[in-house]
Amino acid sequence: MNYQGGFETFKEATKYMFQTDLTDILLVLFGLVASVVILVVLPYAISRYLASRSARKEFEVVGKQMGLNEEEIALLYKCASSLEDPNKVFHSKYVFERCAGKLVKESSDNIPIIASVRKKLKFEHLPWFLPLATTRDIEVYQTGFVSYKGKFYGAAVWEKTEEDLKIAILDRIPESPQPGEKVRFSFLREDDGRYYFEAEVLNTYLEGGKVILVIPHTEKLGKVQLRDSVRWKVSIPARAFFFNRTERVKVCFNRFVSAKEGDSLLLEFEWKGEAFKNILAEIKHISGSTDRTCLGLKFLNLKKKLRGHHKKVYHRGAEGSTKSL
């Protein structure tokens, strides 16, 4: 009887020992979650924060080098922070215009700031050798044709703002497009191609006897290539010699170079067996970051026999040294 009683006592004790308790389960789960947070999530979040902080600091340094103030840098970073390389917004007009479009749509209060930044980054005009990427790149007074209800009318870009484009119809038009209707504007850009785009009319008004169409900016530009040859990227080793004279290829250095617009350079390089020596060039544009500097140069003394090579080579650039225009 004593053995039986002892067994029953042991049985009852183990029953309570291994009985599932909700509090214990919750404690175990909490411990697991806490371990994952401490060992995985927290280090990852800290590394991302430090990387973001470093990128922001570098962005501010480059922005100040470009002449931007704190308010302009902060606004531009709101868009640029989502890019893999935020600093690209300082050097690529296409990237800048996409950011500008988003910021203007976000708030009309951003318009004066964007206009100021565009001027400081020298993005007011697109160089002739670069294709248009947005209607913001179209020059004022660019002539073309407005297509409406199957007919074409002579037109021209009358004015452009950060929000919209104003196109004046130069021919007599029997019936003006109304808000909500779509029109098509096509135009020829010299030495580039024929562009066209469609847009919905936001508003119309009369000015000087001309019908003015107000349309929103768009990045959906169609293009018909009219050039005889395609522009090719090239990367050619080159040497540049600075000297103090105020007298264009694009030359990039993988370091910071102290230079200013108006300085002169002597270039030396080889292309398809032809030696280009003592080519005088003037700095027209400077861009870059703390560890990279790119100089937009204008040739000043190309010999006649080299000009054919120049036209074939210098269109657009590549990483490293000389960049073609």
Beta strands, then each sheet from edge to edge (+ up, - down):
strand 1: 143-148
strand 2: 151-160
strand 3: 164-169
strand 4: 182-189
strand 5: 193-200
strand 6: 203-207
strand 7: 210-216
strand 8: 222-225
strand 9: 238-243
strand 10: 250-253
strand 11: 264-271
strand 12: 274-289
strand 13: 292-299
strand 14: 322-323
sheet 1: 6+ 7- 3+ 2- 1+ 4- 5+ 8-
sheet 2: 9+ 11- 12+ 13- 10+ 14-
end
